[in-house]
Amino acid sequence: MARAEKIIEKIKTKPTLSNIKWDELVWLLRHLGYEVLNGNGSRRKFHNAEKDHLINLHEPHPGNELKTYAIDQVREKLEEIGLI
């Protein structure tokens, strides 16, 4: 199974997993055509120009693991435009 498919399966898992790392998510979103835009503080925006789609998240700190609510948000956003 390819790296992208493994990360997508983790995102799609219900109940939501709490062991998805920020770096994995950033890699996946770039793989899906998103560009990372840095905002104020830990705010990050991911923009897919081809689909004109935006995802807003806070980069986790001090750790690297995403909160379950952020994973839920990413899942919903990617499902609504048919990327997963």
Backbone torsions as a table, in degrees:
resi	resn	phi	psi	omega
1	MET	NA	133.7	-178.7
2	ALA	-69.7	158.9	-177.9
3	ARG	-56.7	-45.7	-179.1
4	ALA	-60.7	-43.0	-179.8
5	GLU	-63.1	-38.2	178.8
6	LYS	-64.0	-43.7	-179.3
7	ILE	-68.1	-40.9	178.3
8	ILE	-61.3	-42.8	178.3
9	GLU	-61.2	-39.3	177.1
10	LYS	-63.7	-40.5	-179.8
11	ILE	-67.3	-37.5	-176.9
12	LYS	-77.9	-15.7	-176.2
13	THR	-62.6	133.6	174.4
14	LYS	-126.7	134.2	0.2
15	PRO	-64.4	154.3	-173.6
16	THR	-59.8	132.1	177.4
17	LEU	-74.6	154.8	178.0
18	SER	-116.5	19.9	-177.3
19	ASN	-118.3	25.7	177.1
20	ILE	-89.4	127.4	-176.8
21	LYS	-88.6	149.3	179.5
22	TRP	-55.0	-45.0	-178.2
23	ASP	-60.9	-36.9	177.0
24	GLU	-63.9	-44.2	-179.3
25	LEU	-64.8	-45.2	179.4
26	VAL	-59.9	-44.0	178.9
27	TRP	-60.3	-45.8	-178.5
28	LEU	-62.6	-47.6	-177.8
29	LEU	-63.1	-38.8	174.9
30	ARG	-62.9	-41.1	178.2
31	HIS	-60.8	-33.7	-179.8
32	LEU	-86.2	4.0	174.5
33	GLY	100.2	12.6	179.5
34	TYR	-90.5	148.5	174.4
35	GLU	-109.6	138.9	179.7
36	VAL	-86.6	127.6	175.9
37	LEU	-118.4	122.1	-179.7
38	ASN	-81.2	133.9	176.3
39	GLY	-106.7	-157.1	178.3
40	ASN	-75.2	139.0	177.9
41	GLY	59.9	-125.5	-177.6
42	SER	-96.1	7.9	179.6
43	ARG	-71.7	129.6	177.2
44	ARG	-128.0	139.2	174.9
45	LYS	-115.8	141.2	176.7
46	PHE	-119.5	119.9	-176.3
47	HIS	-118.6	129.6	174.9
48	ASN	-106.0	104.1	-175.8
49	ALA	-65.1	-37.8	-178.2
50	GLU	-61.7	-40.3	-179.1
51	LYS	-99.6	-1.1	-175.6
52	ASP	47.5	57.7	-174.6
53	HIS	-128.1	140.2	-176.1
54	LEU	-126.8	136.0	173.6
55	ILE	-123.3	126.7	178.4
56	ASN	-107.1	129.7	179.5
57	LEU	-143.1	161.6	168.0
58	HIS	-101.1	130.5	175.1
59	GLU	-70.0	129.4	-178.1
60	PRO	-66.2	144.4	175.4
61	HIS	-155.7	146.0	5.8
62	PRO	-80.0	-13.1	-179.1
63	GLY	-81.7	-172.2	-176.3
64	ASN	-119.9	-1.0	-177.1
65	GLU	-94.7	137.3	-179.5
66	LEU	-73.4	147.5	172.5
67	LYS	-74.7	153.3	-177.4
68	THR	-62.4	-34.2	179.6
69	TYR	-64.5	-32.6	178.8
70	ALA	-71.1	-38.7	177.5
71	ILE	-64.9	-42.2	176.8
72	ASP	-59.1	-42.9	-179.5
73	GLN	-63.1	-44.8	179.6
74	VAL	-63.3	-44.2	179.1
75	ARG	-57.0	-49.3	-179.4
76	GLU	-60.9	-44.1	-178.1
77	LYS	-65.1	-42.5	-179.1
78	LEU	-72.4	-33.0	177.3
79	GLU	-69.7	-38.3	-176.5
80	GLU	-64.1	-24.2	177.3
81	ILE	-109.4	8.2	172.7
82	GLY	78.4	21.9	179.1
83	LEU	-85.3	-19.6	172.8
84	ILE	-137.3	NA	NA
